[in-house]
């Protein structure tokens, strides 16, 4: 039996759900009730007819999609009986495959929605859309097994939009999504269609956004609400969201919601909704928790399974590096130094790792920031915007935090931690190679993870090429090339004539050759760090992630005073930050955080002194009030810095000749004065955002811990 026969015989009006239910409950017209009676009969037989169900499911396989219906066999008989009593209808169904309109025109959507679909640019429905839309238009509950990227959002959005009553200014449809990013993405999809319909308001509600914005949207009468479970629960408790008259409920990525600890919230929301609502549940997998929700809260749902295409794009080069866990950071740094990339996303497993890796990359001179569920929403949005417009080059993220992220300039994806499953790998590397561009994916594999590597290769039908760790000579050659590039770029400076005059005067006065002066200036720019990498001792066994040979900030003494530029003290004012050695902060993290939040440049930083419980930082005098306001909410290592002027503060004497500058946040390759070359690949110096400096704790990305409220 085909999916079309199981689903619908033609275009259905919105009120047919009630009509169908009325027929099922009546004992009147026998011919009209035959399908319903057969369906009731099948319910009792379903538990003893697994083999029949399995065979029916196999026969229903169409275009790589399998639809399983609990009462499939008996429904088939019911359809035959109905056909015998209604010959015209039977003829219509029989010839449906040849006579019905193609594309979206044949899915039962009203003309106004079809026009909106065409205006958005959709032409051919995907497998999940082709099978789900007719069922939802027919009023059936649906369980859709589909991966991200299969078009499932439009599969439930179009039927919902088709059946919204524009005259009613109250929530009629609720879509639950596990994360803020996905909620915004789904809301945007709804809005893209609704813009062409008129009279329909879509409102996303999620943690991290001010309540005022959401309350205003609710008061205006939004009919479609897209939200995260935590914030929806909060609105229900406050009485600001009324779902007593809800008609449609969608659970998107339901398995993710359960994995993140939202099961109780989801069930609480389901219990607060009317019993006669229509429910669509979409999930990539079908764990026991999802099956229980489906059985308890859905009404005789139709199960649709769309086999996701796991093969990766051919325009993505996939490689892996075999390395010990303790050497990952060193290896990654070498790769960054020799690799030309536009933007990069780095995947790690935990929120803590996003902060740690981003901070260590910034300390080595790279433009990096972290994104995770503990970061305030406004900072998250700023970070993504920076990645999009080129002010940020490396984003370190967890799988959940990166959902919905679509940035065309991402040229590389690095799996710093190998994913737990093959689907996650496919989703991760799909962040690159977009819009016809080529991309590259790099996977770090420890010796114990080789089996997972083979699983990934089997699932993707691809053989990952093993890459060699860049040698010390290759790294040094890259540094020399970038040093030459930085000189070439600096020759365009408007102050070149001034410095030429100063250097000439110095040469004549001190009788020092120009070459020696140039070399001295280059050494000064290195701030005491070695320009060329040295081969690490072969017998070195210590963990180089904690005591890293290449980490120049650590090698110069990460907690001691770092000398600023050769500027007069009168140009600066000392500020106190309420973080210090106790929070394990480093100068690189401080510069990165303040530069990102305050929009500061490398020249705006003087000396930095890190004490046990506070830090003193020299910043420009008369700093703009707006900058201070932005910095007031900044967090470093999870703690508010509470920045304020420290008028009586003085920096202690420099130790061992001073820190020699700020180590990587000045000079060289100047892009909007964002920092320069210091022996590593520096594409932005202090631009790298705050990384993991947490904003409000948001339960929408809890990683399964539970209990947090917005």
For each residue, the residues with C-beta under 8 A, 3 or more apart:
1: 5 6 56 59 60 72 75 76 79
2: 5 6 60 62 97
3: 6 7 60 62 65 67 131
4: 7 8 96 97 134
5: 1 2 9 76 79 93
6: 1 2 3 60 67 69 72 75 302
7: 3 4 131 134 135 138 140 302
8: 4 12 108 134 135 137 138
9: 5 89 92 93 96
10: 92 108
11: 108 137
12: 8 16 108 134 137 138 139
13: 16
14: 17 162 163
15: 18 19
16: 12 13 19 20 138 139
17: 14 20 21 138 139 278
18: 15 21 22 139
19: 15 16 22 23
20: 16 17 23 24 36 138 139
21: 17 18 24 25
22: 18 19 25 26
23: 19 20 26 29 32 33 36
24: 20 21 33 36 39 40
25: 21 22
26: 22 23 29 33
27: 33
28: 32 33
29: 23 26 32 33
30: 33 34
31: 34 82 85 86
32: 23 28 29
33: 23 24 26 27 28 29 30 36 37
34: 30 31 37 38 78 81 82 85
35: 38 39 75 78 79 81 82
36: 20 23 24 33 39 40
37: 33 34 40 41 78
38: 34 35 41 42 71 74 75 77 78 81
39: 24 35 36 42 43 71 74 75 78 300
40: 24 36 37 43 44
41: 37 38 44 45 74
42: 38 39 45 46 70 71 73 74 75
43: 39 40 46 70 71 300
44: 40 41 47
45: 41 42 48 49 74
46: 42 43 49 53 70 71
47: 44 50
48: 45
49: 45 46 52 53 73
50: 47 53 54
51: 54 55
52: 49 55 56 72 73
53: 46 49 50 56 57 68 70 72 73
54: 50 51 57 58
55: 51 52 58 59
56: 1 52 53 59 60 68 69 72 73 76
57: 53 54 60 61 66 67 68 69 72
58: 54 55 61 66
59: 1 55 56
60: 1 2 3 6 56 57 66 67 68 69 72
61: 57 58 64 65 66
62: 2 3 65 67 131
63: 127 130
64: 61 127 306 307
65: 3 61 62 127 128 131 304 305 306 307
66: 57 58 60 61 304 305 307
67: 3 6 57 60 62 131 302 303 304 305
68: 53 56 57 60 72 303 305
69: 6 56 57 60 72 75 302 303
70: 42 43 46 53 300 303
71: 38 39 42 43 46 74 75 300
72: 1 6 52 53 56 57 60 68 69 75 76
73: 42 49 52 53 56 76 77
74: 38 39 41 42 45 71 77 78
75: 1 6 35 38 39 42 69 71 72 78 79
76: 1 5 56 72 73 79 80
77: 38 73 74 80 81
78: 34 35 37 38 39 74 75 81 82
79: 1 5 35 75 76 82 83 93
80: 76 77 83 84
81: 34 35 38 77 78 84 85
82: 31 34 35 78 79 85 86 89 90
83: 79 80 86 87 89 90 93
84: 80 81 87 90
85: 31 34 81 82
86: 31 82 83 89 90
87: 83 84 90 91
88: 91 92
89: 9 82 83 86 92 93
90: 82 83 84 86 87 93 94
91: 87 88 94 95
92: 9 10 88 89 95 96 99
93: 5 9 79 83 89 90 96
94: 90 91
95: 91 92 98 99
96: 4 9 92 93 99 100
97: 2 4 100
98: 95
99: 92 95 96
100: 96 97 106
101: 105 106
102: 105 106
103: 106 123 124 125
104: 107 109 114 117 122 125 129 133
105: 101 102 114
106: 100 101 102 103
107: 104 125 129 130 133 134 137
108: 8 10 11 12 133 134 137 138
109: 104 113 114 117 133 137 158 159 162
110: 113 114 162
111: 114 115
112: 115 116 197
113: 109 110 116 117 158 161 162 193 197
114: 104 105 109 110 111 117 118
115: 111 112 118 119 196
116: 112 113 119 120 161 193 194 195 196 197
117: 104 109 113 114 120 122 158 193
118: 114 115 121 122 123
119: 115 116 196
120: 116 117 192 193 196
121: 118
122: 104 117 118 125 154
123: 103 118
124: 103
125: 103 104 107 122 129 130 133 151
126: 129 130 150 151 154 155 306
127: 63 64 65 130 131 150 306
128: 65 131 132 144 146 150 151 152 155 304 306
129: 104 107 125 126 132 133 151 152 154 155 158
130: 63 107 125 126 127 133
131: 3 7 62 65 67 127 128 134 135 304 306
132: 128 129 135 136 142 144 152 155 156 159 280 304
133: 104 107 108 109 125 129 130 136 137 155 158 159
134: 4 7 8 12 107 108 131 137 138
135: 7 8 131 132 138 140 142 302 304
136: 132 133 139 140 142 155 156 159 160 278 280
137: 8 11 12 107 108 109 133 134 159 162 163
138: 7 8 12 16 17 20 108 134 135
139: 12 16 17 18 20 136 278
140: 7 135 136 278 300 301 302
141: 278 279 280 281 298 299 300 301 302
142: 132 135 136 279 280 281 301 302 303 304
143: 281 282 283 286 290 294 298 301 302 303 304
144: 128 132 152 155 280 281 282 283 304 305 306
145: 282 283 284 285 286 303 304 305 306
146: 128 150 152 155 282 284 304 305 306 308
147: 150 284 306 308 423 427
148: 152 253 284 403 427
149: 308 427 430
150: 126 127 128 146 147 306 308
151: 125 126 128 129 154 155
152: 128 129 132 144 146 148 155 156 252 282
153: 156 157 185 186 189 252
154: 122 126 129 151 157 158 189 193
155: 126 128 129 132 133 136 144 146 151 152 158 282
156: 132 136 152 153 159 160 175 250 252 280 282
157: 153 154 160 161 186 189 190 193
158: 109 113 117 129 133 154 155 161 162 193
159: 109 132 133 136 137 156 162 163
160: 136 156 157 163 164 173 190 224 248 250
161: 113 116 157 158 164 190 193 194 197 200 224
162: 14 109 110 113 137 158 159
163: 14 137 159 160 247 248
164: 160 161 172 173 200 223 224
165: 168 172 223
166: 198 199 200 223
167:
168: 165 172 223
169: 220 221 223
170: 221 223 242 245
171: 174 218 222 223 224 225 241 242 243 245 246
172: 164 165 168 223 224 245 246 247 248
173: 160 164 223 224 225 246 247 248 249 250
174: 171 224 225 226 227 232 243 246 248 249 250 269 273
175: 156 183 186 190 224 225 226 227 249 250 252
176: 227 228 229 232 249 250 251 252 257 266 269
177: 182 183 186 226 227 228 252 253 257
178: 182 228 229 252 253 256 257 260 262 400 403 700
179: 182 183 228 256 373 400 401 403 404 700 701
180: 183 184 206 207 208 209 228 377 380 698 700 701
181: 184 185 401 402 403 404 405
182: 177 178 179 185 186 252 253 403 404
183: 175 177 179 180 186 187 204 205 206 226 227 228
184: 180 181 187 188 204 206 404
185: 153 181 182 188 189 403 404
186: 153 157 175 177 182 183 189 190 204 226 252
187: 183 184 190 191 202 203 204 226
188: 184 185 191 192
189: 153 154 157 185 186 192 193
190: 157 160 161 175 186 187 193 194 202 224 226
191: 187 188 194 195 202
192: 120 188 189 195
193: 113 116 117 120 154 157 158 161 189 190 196 197
194: 116 161 190 191 197 200 201 202 224
195: 116 191 192
196: 115 116 119 120 193
197: 112 113 116 161 193 194 200
198: 166
199: 166
200: 161 164 166 194 197 223 224
201: 194 217 220 221 222 223 224
202: 187 190 191 194 222 223 224 226
203: 187 214 217 218 222 224 225 226
204: 183 184 186 187 226 227
205: 183 209 214 217 225 226 227 228 231 232 235 241
206: 180 183 184 209 227 228 231 377 700
207: 180 228 230 231 377 696 698 699 700 710
208: 180 376 377 378 380 695 696 698 700 710
209: 180 205 206 213 214 377
210: 213 214
211: 214 215
212: 215 216
213: 209 210 216 217
214: 203 205 209 210 211 217 218 231 235 240
215: 211 212 218 219 240
216: 212 213 219 220
217: 201 203 205 213 214 220 222
218: 171 203 214 215 221 222 235 240 241
219: 215 216
220: 169 201 216 217
221: 169 170 201 218
222: 171 201 202 203 217 218 225
223: 164 165 166 168 169 170 171 172 173 200 201 202
224: 160 161 164 171 172 173 174 175 190 194 200 201 202 203
225: 171 173 174 175 203 205 222 232 241
226: 174 175 177 183 186 187 190 202 203 204 205
227: 174 175 176 177 183 204 205 206 231 232 235
228: 176 177 178 179 180 183 205 206 207 231 232 700
229: 176 178 232 233 257 262 265 266 269 700
230: 207 233 234 262 265 698 699 700 708 709 710
231: 205 206 207 214 227 228 234 235 700 710
232: 174 176 205 225 227 228 229 235 236 241 265 269
233: 229 230 236 237 265 268 269
234: 230 231 237 238 709 710
235: 205 214 218 227 231 232 238 240 241
236: 232 233 239 241 243 268 269 272
237: 233 234
238: 234 235 241
239: 236 242
240: 214 215 218 235
241: 171 205 218 225 232 235 236 238
242: 170 171 239 245
243: 171 174 236 246 269 272 273
244: 272 274
245: 170 171 172 242 274
246: 171 172 173 174 243 249 273 274 277
247: 163 172 173 274 277 278
248: 160 163 172 173 174 277 278 279 280
249: 173 174 175 176 246 270 273 277 278 279 280
250: 156 160 173 174 175 176 279 280 281 282
251: 176 254 257 266 279 280 281 282 283 293
252: 152 153 156 175 176 177 178 182 186 282
253: 148 177 178 182 256 257 282 283 284
254: 251 257 258 266 281 282 283 290 293
255: 258 259 283 284 285 286 287 290
256: 178 179 253 259 260 284 400
257: 176 177 178 229 251 253 254 260 262 263 266
258: 254 255 261 262 263 266 287 289 290
259: 255 256 704
260: 178 256 257 400 701 702 703 704
261: 258 702 703 704 705 706 707
262: 178 229 230 257 258 265 266
263: 257 258 266 267 289 293
264: 267 268 706
265: 229 230 232 233 262 268 269
266: 176 229 251 254 257 258 262 263 269 270 293
267: 263 264 270 271 293 297
268: 233 236 264 265 271 272
269: 174 176 229 232 233 236 243 265 266 272 273
270: 249 266 267 273 293 297
271: 267 268
272: 236 243 244 268 269
273: 174 243 246 249 269 270 277
274: 244 245 246 247 277
275:
276:
277: 246 247 248 249 273 274
278: 17 136 139 140 141 247 248 249
279: 141 142 248 249 250 251 297 298 299 301
280: 132 136 141 142 144 156 248 249 250 251
281: 141 142 143 144 250 251 254 290 293 294 298 301
282: 143 144 145 146 152 155 156 250 251 252 253 254
283: 143 144 145 251 253 254 255 286 290
284: 145 146 147 148 253 255 256 308 423
285: 145 255 290
286: 143 145 255 283 290 291
287: 255 258 290 291
288: 291 292
289: 258 263 292 293
290: 143 254 255 258 281 283 285 286 287 293 294
291: 286 287 288 294 295
292: 288 289 295 296
293: 251 254 263 266 267 270 281 289 290 296 297 298
294: 143 281 290 291 297 298 301
295: 291 292 298
296: 292 293
297: 267 270 279 293 294
298: 141 143 279 281 293 294 295 301
299: 141 279
300: 39 43 70 71 140 141
301: 140 141 142 143 279 281 294 298
302: 6 7 67 69 135 140 141 142 143
303: 67 68 69 70 142 143 145
304: 65 66 67 128 131 132 135 142 143 144 145 146
305: 65 66 67 68 144 145 146
306: 64 65 126 127 128 131 144 145 146 147 150
307: 64 65 66
308: 146 147 149 150 284 423
309:
310: 422 423 426 459 460 461
311: 460 461 462
312: 316 318 426 429 430 441 460 462
313: 316 430 433 439
314:
315: 433 436 437 438 439
316: 312 313 429 432 433 438 439 440 441
317: 438 439 440 441 465
318: 312 429 440 441 443 460 462 464 465
319: 440 441 442 443 464 465 466 467
320: 442 443 444 445 453 464 465 466 467
321: 331 335 442 443 444 445 466 467 469
322: 445 446 447 450 466
323: 327 328 331 444 445 446 469
324: 327 328 446 447
325: 328 446
326: 543 544 545
327: 323 324 330 331 544
328: 323 324 325 331 332 416 444 545
329: 332 333 357 360 544 545 548
330: 327 333 334 536 544 545 548 549 550
331: 321 323 327 328 334 335 444 469
332: 328 329 335 336 414 416 444
333: 329 330 336 337 361 364 550 680
334: 330 331 337 338 469 470 474 475
335: 321 331 332 338 339 414 442 470
336: 332 333 339 361 366 394 680 681
337: 333 334 470 475 478 479 680 681
338: 334 335 470 474 475 478 681
339: 335 336 412 681
340:
341: 344 393 411 412 440
342: 393 409 410 411
343: 387 390 392 393 394 395 407 409 410 411 412
344: 341 393 394 395 410 411 412 413 414
345: 394 395 396 397 402 405 407 410 412 413 414 431 432
346: 357 368 394 395 396 397 413 414 416
347: 397 398 399 402 413 414 415 416 417 419 428
348: 353 354 357 396 397 398 416 417
349: 353 398 417
350: 353 354 398 703
351: 354 355 372 373 374 398 401 692 701 703
352: 355 356 692
353: 348 349 350 356 357 396 416 417
354: 348 350 351 357 358 370 371 372 396 397 398 401 691 692
355: 351 352 358 359 370 372 637 638 691 692 693
356: 352 353 359 360 692
357: 329 346 348 353 354 360 361 368 370 396 416
358: 354 355 361 362 368 369 370 394 396 688 689 691 692
359: 355 356 362 363 370 586 588 589 592 691 692
360: 329 356 357 363 364 545 548 551
361: 333 336 357 358 364 366 368 394 396 688
362: 358 359 365 366 367 368 588 589 591 592 686 688 691
363: 359 360 551 552 553 554 558 586 587 588 589 664
364: 333 360 361 550 551 552 553 588 664 680
365: 362 552 663 664 665 675 678 679 680 681 682 685
366: 336 361 362 393 394 680 681 682 683 684 688
367: 362 391 392 393 394 674 675 683 684 685 687 688 689
368: 346 357 358 361 362 392 393 394 395 396 592 688 689 691
369: 358 383 386 387 392 394 395 396 592 596 688 689 690 691
370: 354 355 357 358 359 375 395 396 397 689 690 691 692
371: 354 375 380 383 384 395 396 397 398 401 402
372: 351 354 355 375 397 398 401 692 701
373: 179 351 398 400 401 698 700 701 702 703
374: 351 638 692 694 695 697 698 701
375: 370 371 372 379 380 383 692 693 694 695
376: 208 379 380 633 694 695 696
377: 180 206 207 208 209 380 381 695 698
378: 208 381 382 695
379: 375 376 382 383 597 690 693 695
380: 180 208 371 375 376 377 383 384
381: 377 378 384 385
382: 378 379 385 386 596 689
383: 369 371 375 379 380 386 387 392 395 596 689 690
384: 371 380 381 387 388 395 405 407
385: 381 382 388 389
386: 369 382 383 389 391 392 596 687 689
387: 343 369 383 384 391 392 393 395 407 409 410
388: 384 385 407 409
389: 385 386
390: 343 393 409
391: 367 386 387 672 674 684 687
392: 343 367 368 369 383 386 387 395 684 687 688 689
393: 341 342 343 344 366 367 368 387 390 683 684 687 688
394: 336 343 344 345 346 358 361 366 367 368 369 688
395: 343 344 345 346 368 369 370 371 383 384 387 392 402
396: 345 346 348 353 354 357 358 361 368 369 370 371 416 691
397: 345 346 347 348 354 370 371 372 401 402 405
398: 347 348 349 350 351 354 371 372 373 401 402 701 703
399: 347 402 403 419 424 427 428
400: 178 179 256 260 373 403 701 703
401: 179 181 351 354 371 372 373 397 398 701
402: 181 345 347 371 395 397 398 399 405 428 431
403: 148 178 179 181 182 185 399 400
404: 179 181 182 184 185
405: 181 345 384 397 402 431
406: 431 434
407: 343 345 384 387 388 410 431
408: 434 435 437
409: 342 343 387 388 390
410: 342 343 344 345 387 407 413 431 432 434 439
411: 341 342 343 344 432 437 438 439 440
412: 339 341 343 344 345 432 439 440 441 442
413: 344 345 346 347 410 428 429 431 432 439 440 441 442
414: 332 335 344 345 346 347 441 442 444
415: 347 418 419 425 428 429 441 442 443 444
416: 328 332 346 347 348 353 357 396 444
417: 347 348 349 353 444
418: 415 425 443 444 445 446 449 452 453
419: 347 399 415 422 424 425 428
420: 424
421: 424 425
422: 310 419 425 426 455 456 458 459 460
423: 147 284 308 310 426 427 459
424: 399 419 420 421 427 428
425: 415 418 419 421 422 428 429 443 456 459 460
426: 310 312 422 423 429 430 459 460
427: 147 148 149 399 423 424 430
428: 347 399 402 413 415 419 424 425 431 441
429: 312 316 318 413 415 425 426 432 433 439 441
430: 149 312 313 426 427 433
431: 345 402 405 406 407 410 413 428 434
432: 316 345 410 411 412 413 429 437 439 440 441
433: 313 315 316 429 430 437 438 439
434: 406 408 410 431 437 439
435: 408
436: 315
437: 315 408 411 432 433 434
438: 315 316 317 411 433
439: 313 315 316 317 410 411 412 413 429 432 433 434
440: 316 317 318 319 341 411 412 413 432
441: 312 316 317 318 319 412 413 414 415 428 429 432
442: 319 320 321 335 412 413 414 415 467
443: 318 319 320 321 415 418 425 453 456 464
444: 320 321 323 328 331 332 414 415 416 417 418
445: 320 321 322 323 418 449 450 452 453
446: 322 323 324 325 418 449
447: 322 324 450
448:
449: 418 445 446 452 453
450: 322 445 447 453 454
451: 454 455
452: 418 445 449 455 456
453: 320 418 443 445 449 450 456 457 464
454: 450 451 457 458
455: 422 451 452 458 459
456: 422 425 443 452 453 459 460 464
457: 453 454 460 462 463 464
458: 422 454 455 461
459: 310 422 423 425 426 455 456
460: 310 311 312 318 422 425 426 456 457
461: 310 311 458
462: 311 312 318 457
463: 457
464: 318 319 320 443 453 456 457
465: 317 318 319 320
466: 319 320 321 322
467: 319 320 321 442
468: 471
469: 321 323 331 334
470: 334 335 337 338 474 475
471: 468 474 475
472: 475 476 533 534 535
473: 476 477
474: 334 338 470 471 477 478
475: 334 337 338 470 471 472 478 479 533
476: 472 473 479 480 532 533
477: 473 474 480 481
478: 337 338 474 475 481 482 681
479: 337 475 476 482 483 531 532 533 677 679 680
480: 476 477 483 484
481: 477 478 484 485
482: 478 479 485 486 669 677 681 682
483: 479 480 486 487 522 531 668 677
484: 480 481 487 488
485: 481 482 488 489 669 677
486: 482 483 489 490 667 668 669 676 677
487: 483 484 490 491
488: 484 485 491
489: 485 486 492 669 670
490: 486 487 493 496 668 670
491: 487 488 496
492: 489 496
493: 490 496 499 670
494:
495: 498 499
496: 490 491 492 493 499 500
497: 500 501
498: 495 501 502
499: 493 495 496 502 503
500: 496 497 503 504
501: 497 498 504 505
502: 498 499 505 506
503: 499 500 506 507 514 517 518
504: 500 501 507 508
505: 501 502 508 509
506: 502 503 509 510 512 517
507: 503 504 510 511 512 513 514 517
508: 504 505 511
509: 505 506
510: 506 507
511: 507 508
512: 506 507 516 517
513: 507 516 517
514: 503 507 517 518
515: 518 519
516: 512 513 519 520
517: 503 506 507 512 513 514 520 521
518: 503 514 515 521 522
519: 515 516 522 523
520: 516 517 523 524
521: 517 518 524 525
522: 483 518 519 525 526 531
523: 519 520 526 531
524: 520 521 527 660 661
525: 521 522 661 666 667 668 676 677 678
526: 522 523 529 530 531 678 679
527: 524 552 556 659 660 661 662 663 664 678
528: 556 659 660 661 663
529: 526 552 555 556 663 664 678 679
530: 526 533 534 552 679
531: 479 483 522 523 526 679
532: 476 479 679
533: 472 475 476 479 530 550 679
534: 472 530 549
535: 472
536: 330 540 544 549
537: 540
538:
539:
540: 536 537 544 549
541:
542: 546 547
543: 326 546 547
544: 326 327 329 330 536 540 547 548 549 550
545: 326 328 329 330 360 548
546: 542 543
547: 542 543 544 554
548: 329 330 360 544 545 551 554
549: 330 534 536 540 544 555
550: 330 333 364 533 544 680
551: 360 363 364 548 554 555 558
552: 363 364 365 527 529 530 555 556 663 664 678 679 680
553: 363 364 556 558 586 587 588 663 664
554: 363 547 548 551 557 558 586
555: 529 549 551 552
556: 527 528 529 552 553 560 562 659 660 663
557: 554 560 655 656 659
558: 363 551 553 554 586 587 610
559: 581 586 610
560: 556 557 610 655 659
561: 607 608 609 610 651 652 654 655 658 659
562: 556 587 607 608 659 660 661 662 663
563: 607 654 658 659 660 661
564: 567 572 605 606 607 608 618 661 662
565: 603 606 661 662 666
566:
567: 564 571 572 606
568: 571
569: 572
570: 621
571: 567 568 606 620 621
572: 564 567 569 606 618 619 620 621
573: 618 619 620 621 622 623 645
574: 616 617 618 619 645 646 647 649 650 651
575: 616 617 618 619 643 644 645 646
576: 614 615 616 643 644 645 646 649
577: 580 590 614 615 616 617 636 641 642 643
578: 613 614 639 640 641 642
579: 583 585 590 614 615 636 637 639 641
580: 577 583 585 610 611 612 613 614 615
581: 559 584 585 610 611 612 613
582: 612 613
583: 579 580 636 637 638 639
584: 581 637
585: 579 580 581 589 590 610 615 636 637
586: 359 363 553 554 558 559 589 590 610
587: 363 553 558 562 590 591 608 610 662 663
588: 359 362 363 364 553 591 592 663 664
589: 359 362 363 585 586 592 593 636 637 691
590: 577 579 585 586 587 593 594 608 610 615 617 636
591: 362 587 588 594 595 605 608 662 665 686
592: 359 362 368 369 588 589 595 596 686 687 688 689 690 691
593: 589 590 596 597 634 635 636 641 689 690 691 693
594: 590 591 597 598 600 605 617 619 631 634
595: 591 592 598 599 600 601 602 604 605 665 674 686 687 688
596: 369 382 383 386 592 593 686 687 688 689 690
597: 379 593 594 630 631 633 634 690
598: 594 595 627 628 630 631 634
599: 595 627 630
600: 594 595 604 605 619 627 686
601: 595 604 672 673 674 686
602: 595 605 662 665 666 667 673 674 675 676 685 686
603: 565 666 673
604: 595 600 601 619 620
605: 564 591 594 595 600 602 608 617 618 619 662 665 686
606: 564 565 567 571 572 617 618 619
607: 561 562 563 564 616 617 618 651 659
608: 561 562 564 587 590 591 605 615 616 617 618 662
609: 561 615 616 617 651 652
610: 558 559 560 561 580 581 585 586 587 590 615
611: 580 581 614 615 616
612: 580 581 582
613: 578 580 581 582
614: 576 577 578 579 580 611
615: 576 577 579 580 585 590 608 609 610 611
616: 574 575 576 577 607 608 609 611 646 649 651
617: 574 575 577 590 594 605 606 607 608 609
618: 564 572 573 574 575 605 606 607 608 651
619: 572 573 574 575 594 600 604 605 606 623
620: 571 572 573 604 623
621: 570 571 572 573
622: 573
623: 573 619 620 627 628
624: 627 628
625: 628 629
626: 629 630
627: 598 599 600 623 624 630 631
628: 598 623 624 625 631 632 643
629: 625 626 632
630: 597 598 599 626 627 633 634
631: 594 597 598 627 628 634 641 643
632: 628 629 642 643
633: 376 597 630 640 695
634: 593 594 597 598 630 631 640 641 643 690 693
635: 593 638 639 640 641 690 693 694 695
636: 577 579 583 585 589 590 593 639 641 690 693
637: 355 579 583 584 585 589 692 693
638: 355 374 583 635 692 693 694
639: 578 579 583 635 636
640: 578 633 634 635
641: 577 578 579 593 631 634 635 636
642: 577 578 632
643: 575 576 577 628 631 632 634
644: 575 576
645: 573 574 575 576
646: 574 575 576 616 649
647: 574
648:
649: 574 576 616 646
650: 574
651: 561 574 607 609 616 618
652: 561 609
653:
654: 561 563 657 658 659
655: 557 560 561 658
656: 557
657: 654 660
658: 561 563 654 655
659: 527 528 556 557 560 561 562 563 607 654 662 663
660: 524 527 528 556 562 563 657 663
661: 524 525 527 528 562 563 564 565 666
662: 527 562 564 565 587 591 602 605 608 659 665 666
663: 365 527 528 529 552 553 556 562 587 588 659 660 678
664: 363 364 365 527 529 552 553 588 675 678 680 682 685
665: 365 591 595 602 605 662 675 685 686
666: 525 565 602 603 661 662 675 676 685
667: 486 525 602 670 676 677 678
668: 483 486 490 525 675 676 677 678 682
669: 482 485 486 489 676 677 682 683
670: 489 490 493 667 673 674 675 676
671: 674 683 684
672: 391 601
673: 601 602 603 670
674: 367 391 595 601 602 670 671 684 685 686 687
675: 365 367 602 664 665 666 668 670 682 684 685 686 687
676: 486 525 602 666 667 668 669 670 682 685
677: 479 482 483 485 486 525 667 668 669 680 682
678: 365 525 526 527 529 552 663 664 667 668 682
679: 365 479 526 529 530 531 532 533 552
680: 333 336 337 364 365 366 479 550 552 664 677
681: 336 337 338 339 365 366 478 482
682: 365 366 482 664 668 669 675 676 677 678 685
683: 366 367 393 669 671
684: 366 367 391 392 393 671 674 675 687 688
685: 365 367 602 664 665 666 674 675 676 682 688
686: 362 591 592 595 596 600 601 602 605 665 674 675
687: 367 386 391 392 393 592 595 596 674 675 684
688: 358 361 362 366 367 368 369 392 393 394 592 595 596 684 685 691
689: 358 367 368 369 370 382 383 386 392 592 593 596
690: 369 370 379 383 592 593 596 597 634 635 636 693
691: 354 355 358 359 362 368 369 370 396 589 592 593 688
692: 351 352 354 355 356 358 359 370 372 374 375 637 638
693: 355 375 379 593 634 635 636 637 638 690
694: 374 375 376 635 638 697
695: 208 374 375 376 377 378 379 633 635 698
696: 207 208 376 710
697: 374 694 708
698: 180 207 208 230 373 374 377 695 701 702 708 710
699: 207 230 702 706 707 708 709 710
700: 178 179 180 206 207 208 228 229 230 231 373 710
701: 179 180 260 351 372 373 374 398 400 401 698
702: 260 261 373 698 699 705 706 707 708
703: 260 261 350 351 373 398 400
704: 259 260 261
705: 261 702 708
706: 261 264 699 702
707: 261 699 702
708: 230 697 698 699 702 705
709: 230 234 699
710: 207 208 230 231 234 696 698 699 700
